[in-house]
Amino acid sequence: MYNPAGVKTSPNFPVPELMKAWVLGNPDELSLRDKPTPVPKRAEVLVRIDAVAICATDLEIIHRGSPASIQGGLPFNKNFTPGHEYMGTIAALGPEVDEFEIGQRVSVEIHAGCGQCKRCRQGMYTSCLNYGKPEKGHRANGFTTDGGFAEYAVNHINTVEHVPDTMSDAEATLVVTAGTSMYGLTELGGLVAGESVVVIGPGPIGLLAVAVAKALGASPVILTGTRDKRLAIGKGLGADRVINISEENAVDVVKQLTGGIGADYVVECAGSEATIDQAIHMTNRGGKICLAAFPHESVTTDIAHIVRNNIYVYGIRGEGKSATRRAMALMAEKKFDATKIHTHTFALADLPTALRYARERVEDAIKVVVTTRQTDVLSNAAAE
């Protein structure tokens, strides 16, 4: 019987002693196991996971390890459960937690900073100086601590946000993606109404960056990429102009659309040397660039052009400064339809297939969602 001391539970939401969870062994080795259901501590809740979306970073973590581990030379993180873009229902409350109630539907953020370092006190908890040190209070669920490819997970109360009844489970998993896009625009200044914004790369973050920028009043919003189908989705999310870079010169078109001066803001979501170079040369003097993708190789670029033109370059990590809450507000008000990027749904037991769809982009998969609720599993055809 799951009844830890000090933890509040409800007979309406019985919690098992053991749960199903996918556990990472060596690189690319995931196994479905029974694990003890985690216990929430002070300022924590237990979330029954109802749905979790697959992110490209999940594929990297499963194959190579978390970005922080790779950069820090740390060993491959074995024996933990990946998955970070999840939502669910609160099933138990840690000692003295009264900010939430059992039975509430919530979406989550990945990172809970230590709360005591300089960066956390600045609201930059995704850049916590105690990153990867749970003994210091840091959590990055699905990165360094157990995440969402399971039936239950523990979250700090600072990382959960109420999901309105009008929002489906699948849509709620996309709040983290939209939050990352929102964080990028926040770091560029946030006041984008009337400003020109270019988004490079129509992946999930890029597509929702288009939606968020448009919802915030940016004009024009321009999307570049190579796949017409994804560019069409970008149009549906609010892009005023799309550019297929295999057919048009993106820098030239952006300058034509902005009176020859270039864009105020560029959000780079592709992560290649060529697209970073395009970002630099399509930004106007004094403009700002957000680098939201992880390049796989070192990049050589025109630093002199950045300096000569007083261009500001920002790198972002995750969904900091409570950006998910602002993204949730826009989504709850139906300012854009994030489900346009949701293409496939699988059951938790079919996670290996879901990961293959995401990795190999089977049937042009964009966002693949894994659910523990069998009634939510769609066919492998693209969602309408």
C-alpha positions as CSV (number, residue, x, y, z in Angstrom):
1,M,0.0,0.0,0.0
2,Y,1.5,3.3,-1.1
3,N,1.2,5.4,2.1
4,P,4.5,7.2,2.9
5,A,4.7,9.2,6.1
6,G,3.6,12.8,5.7
7,V,2.4,12.3,2.1
8,K,-1.3,13.1,1.3
9,T,-3.1,10.6,-0.9
10,S,-6.7,10.1,-2.0
11,P,-8.7,6.9,-2.4
12,N,-10.0,8.5,-5.7
13,F,-6.4,8.3,-7.0
14,P,-4.9,5.1,-5.7
15,V,-1.1,4.9,-6.2
16,P,0.6,1.6,-6.7
17,E,3.8,0.6,-4.8
18,L,5.4,-0.3,-8.1
19,M,5.1,1.5,-11.5
20,K,6.1,0.8,-15.1
21,A,9.0,2.8,-16.3
22,W,11.4,2.8,-19.2
23,V,15.0,2.7,-17.8
24,L,18.1,3.6,-19.8
25,G,21.1,1.3,-19.6
26,N,23.9,1.6,-22.1
27,P,23.4,4.0,-25.0
28,D,20.2,3.3,-26.9
29,E,19.3,0.5,-24.5
30,L,15.9,1.1,-22.9
31,S,14.0,-1.6,-21.0
32,L,10.5,-1.5,-19.5
33,R,10.7,-2.3,-15.8
34,D,8.9,-2.2,-12.5
35,K,10.3,0.5,-10.3
36,P,9.2,1.7,-6.9
37,T,6.7,4.6,-7.3
38,P,8.7,7.8,-6.2
39,V,7.7,9.6,-3.0
40,P,7.3,13.4,-3.1
41,K,9.2,15.3,-0.4
42,R,8.6,18.8,0.9
43,A,7.5,21.2,-1.9
44,E,6.9,18.3,-4.3
45,V,4.0,16.5,-5.8
46,L,3.6,13.1,-7.4
47,V,2.3,13.4,-11.0
48,R,0.5,10.5,-12.6
49,I,1.8,10.8,-16.1
50,D,-1.0,10.8,-18.7
51,A,1.0,11.8,-21.8
52,V,4.5,12.7,-22.8
53,A,5.8,14.2,-26.0
54,I,9.1,13.1,-27.6
55,C,11.7,15.8,-28.1
56,A,14.9,15.6,-30.2
57,T,16.9,16.1,-27.0
58,D,15.3,12.9,-25.7
59,L,16.9,11.1,-28.7
60,E,20.3,12.7,-27.9
61,I,20.1,11.8,-24.2
62,I,19.2,8.1,-25.0
63,H,22.0,7.9,-27.6
64,R,24.8,10.2,-26.2
65,G,23.8,11.4,-22.8
66,S,22.4,14.8,-21.6
67,P,24.0,18.0,-23.0
68,A,25.2,18.9,-19.5
69,S,26.9,15.5,-19.1
70,I,28.6,15.7,-22.6
71,Q,29.8,19.2,-22.1
72,G,31.0,18.5,-18.5
73,G,32.7,15.3,-19.3
74,L,30.5,13.4,-17.0
75,P,29.8,9.6,-17.4
76,F,26.8,8.4,-19.4
77,N,23.7,8.6,-17.1
78,K,22.5,5.0,-16.7
79,N,19.6,3.6,-14.7
80,F,17.4,6.5,-15.0
81,T,14.1,7.3,-16.9
82,P,14.3,9.9,-19.7
83,G,11.4,11.9,-21.1
84,H,10.7,15.5,-20.1
85,E,7.8,17.0,-22.0
86,Y,5.0,15.4,-20.0
87,M,1.7,16.3,-18.3
88,G,-0.5,14.4,-16.0
89,T,-2.7,14.4,-12.9
90,I,-1.5,15.1,-9.3
91,A,-1.8,11.8,-7.4
92,A,-0.2,12.7,-4.1
93,L,1.1,15.8,-2.2
94,G,4.4,16.0,-0.4
95,P,4.4,17.1,3.3
96,E,2.7,20.5,3.9
97,V,2.0,21.1,0.2
98,D,-1.3,23.1,-0.2
99,E,-0.6,25.0,-3.4
100,F,-2.2,22.1,-5.5
101,E,-4.9,19.5,-5.0
102,I,-5.0,15.8,-5.8
103,G,-6.8,15.3,-9.1
104,Q,-5.6,18.5,-10.7
105,R,-4.3,18.2,-14.3
106,V,-0.9,19.8,-14.7
107,S,1.8,20.4,-17.3
108,V,5.4,20.5,-16.2
109,E,8.7,22.3,-16.7
110,I,11.9,20.3,-17.0
111,H,14.1,22.3,-14.6
112,A,13.9,23.0,-10.9
113,G,16.9,25.0,-10.0
114,C,18.7,24.7,-6.6
115,G,17.0,28.0,-5.6
116,Q,20.2,29.2,-3.9
117,C,22.8,30.0,-6.5
118,K,23.2,33.4,-8.3
119,R,21.5,32.3,-11.5
120,C,18.5,30.8,-9.8
121,R,18.0,34.0,-7.8
122,Q,18.0,35.8,-11.1
123,G,15.3,33.5,-12.4
124,M,17.8,31.6,-14.7
125,Y,17.2,28.2,-13.2
126,T,17.8,26.4,-16.5
127,S,21.4,27.7,-16.0
128,C,21.6,26.7,-12.4
129,L,25.2,26.8,-11.2
130,N,24.5,23.5,-9.3
131,Y,23.2,21.8,-12.5
132,G,23.1,18.1,-12.1
133,K,23.5,18.1,-8.4
134,P,20.3,16.7,-6.8
135,E,22.0,16.9,-3.4
136,K,22.0,20.7,-3.8
137,G,18.3,20.7,-4.8
138,H,18.7,20.8,-8.6
139,R,16.3,18.6,-10.7
140,A,16.2,18.3,-14.5
141,N,13.6,15.6,-15.0
142,G,14.4,13.5,-18.0
143,F,17.9,15.0,-18.2
144,T,19.7,14.2,-14.9
145,T,16.8,12.9,-12.8
146,D,14.0,10.5,-13.6
147,G,11.5,11.8,-16.1
148,G,8.3,11.1,-18.0
149,F,8.7,7.8,-19.8
150,A,7.0,6.2,-16.9
151,E,3.6,6.0,-15.0
152,Y,4.6,8.5,-12.3
153,A,7.2,11.2,-11.6
154,V,7.9,13.6,-8.8
155,N,8.0,17.3,-9.5
156,H,8.8,20.4,-7.5
157,I,5.7,22.6,-7.1
158,N,7.6,25.4,-8.9
159,T,7.6,23.3,-12.1
160,V,3.9,22.4,-12.4
161,E,1.1,24.5,-13.9
162,H,-2.6,23.9,-13.9
163,V,-4.1,22.6,-17.3
164,P,-7.5,24.0,-18.2
165,D,-10.3,21.5,-18.9
166,T,-10.5,22.8,-22.4
167,M,-7.0,21.6,-23.2
168,S,-6.4,18.0,-24.3
169,D,-3.6,15.8,-22.8
170,A,-1.7,15.9,-26.1
171,E,-1.9,19.7,-26.3
172,A,-0.7,20.0,-22.7
173,T,2.5,18.1,-23.5
174,L,3.4,20.9,-26.0
175,V,3.5,23.6,-23.4
176,V,7.2,22.9,-22.8
177,T,7.9,23.3,-26.5
178,A,6.0,26.5,-26.7
179,G,7.7,27.6,-23.4
180,T,11.1,27.2,-25.0
181,S,10.0,29.3,-27.9
182,M,8.6,31.9,-25.5
183,Y,11.9,31.9,-23.5
184,G,13.8,32.6,-26.6
185,L,11.7,35.7,-27.4
186,T,11.8,36.7,-23.7
187,E,15.6,36.8,-23.9
188,L,15.5,38.9,-27.0
189,G,13.5,41.5,-25.1
190,G,10.0,40.1,-25.1
191,L,8.5,43.3,-26.6
192,V,8.1,42.0,-30.2
193,A,4.8,43.7,-31.1
194,G,5.3,45.4,-34.5
195,E,8.9,44.0,-34.8
196,S,10.0,41.8,-37.6
197,V,10.8,38.2,-36.6
198,V,12.4,35.5,-38.7
199,V,12.3,31.9,-37.5
200,I,14.9,29.5,-39.1
201,G,13.9,25.9,-39.1
202,P,10.4,24.4,-39.0
203,G,10.9,21.9,-36.3
204,P,8.7,21.8,-33.2
205,I,10.4,24.7,-31.5
206,G,10.6,26.8,-34.7
207,L,7.0,26.2,-35.6
208,L,5.8,27.2,-32.1
209,A,8.2,30.2,-32.2
210,V,6.2,31.4,-35.2
211,A,2.9,30.9,-33.3
212,V,4.2,32.6,-30.1
213,A,5.7,35.5,-32.1
214,K,2.5,36.1,-34.0
215,A,0.4,35.9,-30.8
216,L,2.7,38.6,-29.3
217,G,2.1,40.9,-32.2
218,A,5.2,40.5,-34.3
219,S,5.0,41.6,-37.9
220,P,6.0,40.3,-40.3
221,V,6.7,36.8,-39.0
222,I,8.9,34.9,-41.5
223,L,9.7,31.2,-41.5
224,T,12.5,29.5,-43.5
225,G,13.1,25.8,-44.1
226,T,13.3,23.2,-46.8
227,R,10.1,21.1,-46.4
228,D,7.0,22.5,-48.0
229,K,4.7,20.5,-45.8
230,R,6.2,21.9,-42.6
231,L,6.3,25.4,-44.0
232,A,2.6,25.1,-44.7
233,I,2.0,24.3,-41.1
234,G,4.0,27.4,-40.2
235,K,1.6,29.4,-42.4
236,G,-1.3,27.9,-40.4
237,L,0.4,29.0,-37.2
238,G,0.7,32.6,-38.3
239,A,3.7,33.0,-40.6
240,D,3.2,36.0,-42.9
241,R,5.8,34.6,-45.4
242,V,7.5,31.3,-45.7
243,I,10.8,30.8,-47.6
244,N,12.0,27.4,-49.0
245,I,15.7,28.0,-48.9
246,S,16.3,25.4,-51.6
247,E,14.4,27.6,-53.9
248,E,15.0,31.2,-52.7
249,N,17.9,33.1,-51.0
250,A,16.6,33.6,-47.5
251,V,18.8,36.6,-46.7
252,D,17.8,38.4,-49.9
253,V,14.1,37.7,-49.3
254,V,14.2,38.9,-45.7
255,K,15.9,42.1,-46.7
256,Q,13.3,42.7,-49.4
257,L,10.5,42.2,-46.9
258,T,12.1,44.6,-44.4
259,G,12.9,47.5,-46.5
260,G,16.4,46.4,-47.2
261,I,17.6,46.6,-43.5
262,G,17.0,43.1,-42.3
263,A,15.0,41.6,-39.4
264,D,14.8,42.9,-35.9
265,Y,14.9,39.5,-34.3
266,V,16.0,36.1,-35.7
267,V,15.3,32.8,-33.8
268,E,17.7,30.1,-35.1
269,C,16.2,26.7,-34.6
270,A,18.2,24.6,-37.2
271,G,21.7,24.6,-35.7
272,S,23.8,24.3,-38.8
273,E,26.7,26.5,-39.8
274,A,24.9,27.6,-42.9
275,T,21.7,28.6,-41.1
276,I,23.6,30.4,-38.3
277,D,25.5,32.4,-41.0
278,Q,22.1,33.2,-42.6
279,A,20.8,34.4,-39.3
280,I,23.8,36.8,-38.9
281,H,23.4,38.3,-42.3
282,M,19.6,38.7,-42.3
283,T,19.6,40.6,-38.9
284,N,19.6,44.4,-39.0
285,R,22.1,46.7,-37.2
286,G,21.4,46.5,-33.5
287,G,19.1,43.5,-34.0
288,K,19.1,40.3,-31.9
289,I,19.6,36.6,-32.6
290,C,18.5,33.8,-30.4
291,L,20.3,30.5,-30.9
292,A,17.8,27.8,-29.8
293,A,19.4,24.7,-31.4
294,F,22.4,22.6,-30.5
295,P,24.9,22.5,-33.4
296,H,26.5,19.0,-33.6
297,E,29.8,20.4,-34.7
298,S,31.8,23.5,-34.1
299,V,30.7,26.4,-36.2
300,T,32.8,28.9,-38.1
301,T,31.0,32.2,-38.7
302,D,31.4,35.9,-39.5
303,I,32.0,37.3,-36.0
304,A,33.3,40.6,-37.5
305,H,29.9,41.2,-39.1
306,I,28.3,40.7,-35.7
307,V,30.7,43.2,-34.1
308,R,30.6,45.8,-36.9
309,N,26.8,45.8,-36.8
310,N,26.3,45.7,-33.1
311,I,24.2,42.5,-33.3
312,Y,23.3,40.8,-30.0
313,V,23.5,37.0,-29.9
314,Y,21.8,35.0,-27.1
315,G,21.9,31.3,-26.4
316,I,19.0,29.7,-24.5
317,R,18.7,26.5,-22.6
318,G,15.3,25.0,-22.0
319,E,12.3,27.0,-20.9
320,G,13.5,29.4,-18.2
321,K,12.1,32.4,-16.5
322,S,8.6,30.8,-16.1
323,A,8.2,31.0,-19.9
324,T,5.9,27.9,-19.8
325,R,3.4,29.7,-17.7
326,R,3.2,32.5,-20.3
327,A,3.0,30.0,-23.1
328,M,0.2,28.2,-21.3
329,A,-1.7,31.4,-21.0
330,L,-1.6,32.0,-24.7
331,M,-2.6,28.4,-25.4
332,A,-5.4,28.4,-22.9
333,E,-6.8,31.6,-24.6
334,K,-6.6,29.7,-28.0
335,K,-4.2,32.3,-29.4
336,F,-2.7,29.5,-31.5
337,D,-3.3,25.8,-32.0
338,A,-0.2,24.0,-30.9
339,T,-1.8,20.6,-31.9
340,K,-1.0,21.4,-35.5
341,I,2.5,20.0,-34.8
342,H,1.2,16.8,-33.1
343,T,1.2,14.0,-35.7
344,H,1.4,10.6,-34.0
345,T,0.4,9.0,-30.7
346,F,1.5,5.7,-29.2
347,A,1.0,3.7,-26.0
348,L,3.7,3.8,-23.3
349,A,4.5,0.1,-24.0
350,D,5.2,1.1,-27.6
351,L,7.9,3.7,-26.7
352,P,10.6,2.1,-28.9
353,T,8.3,2.4,-32.0
354,A,7.4,6.0,-31.0
355,L,11.1,6.9,-30.7
356,R,11.8,5.4,-34.1
357,Y,9.0,7.5,-35.6
358,A,10.5,10.6,-34.1
359,R,14.1,9.8,-34.9
360,E,13.5,8.7,-38.5
361,R,10.7,11.1,-39.1
362,V,8.5,8.3,-40.3
363,E,5.4,9.6,-42.1
364,D,6.9,13.1,-41.6
365,A,6.4,12.8,-37.9
366,I,6.9,16.1,-36.0
367,K,5.6,15.7,-32.5
368,V,5.1,12.1,-31.3
369,V,3.1,11.7,-28.1
370,V,3.2,8.7,-25.8
371,T,0.2,8.1,-23.6
372,T,-0.7,5.8,-20.7
373,R,-4.4,6.3,-21.5
374,Q,-5.2,3.7,-24.2
375,T,-8.3,5.6,-25.4
376,D,-6.0,8.5,-26.5
377,V,-3.9,6.3,-28.8
378,L,-4.4,7.4,-32.4
379,S,-3.6,5.5,-35.6
380,N,-0.2,6.0,-37.1
381,A,-1.8,8.3,-39.6
382,A,-1.1,12.0,-39.1
383,A,-3.5,13.6,-36.7
384,E,-6.0,15.9,-38.3
